[in-house]
Structure formats: structure tokens, C-alpha cells
Amino acid sequence: MLRDYLKIDDSDRLVEQSVLRLNNRGQENVTEWHIVSVDGRQKGSVTLFDKLCNRRSYNVNYRITQKDVHGRVIVDHLTDVL
């Protein structure tokens, strides 16, 4: 599950903001969520890159990036499964 890779509280919600479908060779999808606390404050954002093809020696399917409200990267994780 996506939440397993993130540094968020159990009470935080992920609110989907956008889905970008790139019509390239890999048909990549980029989905962005905002992290919202119980009191409604935005705490940051999460971006999921689906079907990632990176021409490196390792093959992964997903890249998960979490940023705080100031844009600093908290989590940048490559994985095969969610």
C-alpha cells in the first residue's frame, strides 16, 4: 500500500489533486495527492510515477516522492510493487 512508504500520521488523509497520463512509449501515469491533517491543514504532497522506465541497470515500476509543505523531499523511493 502507498501509505507504507510515506512518513505520515495515521490520521492524515491523502486527497487526490491530479492525474497526468503521458502518451509516451511506457504510457506512464503521474498521480499527485496532497497530505491533509485532521484539522484540514496541508502538510505536503505525494507524487506517484507509474510504469517508470529509467534506462538504468535496475528496473522498477513505481517512484514515490513525498515533499513537505516547503517543497523539501522527505521520501524518494523506487519500488516494484505497492
Secondary structure by P-SEA (a helix, b strand, c coil): cccccccccccbbbbbcbbbbbccccbbbbbbbbbbccccccccbbbbbccccccccccccbbbbbbcccccccbbbbbccc
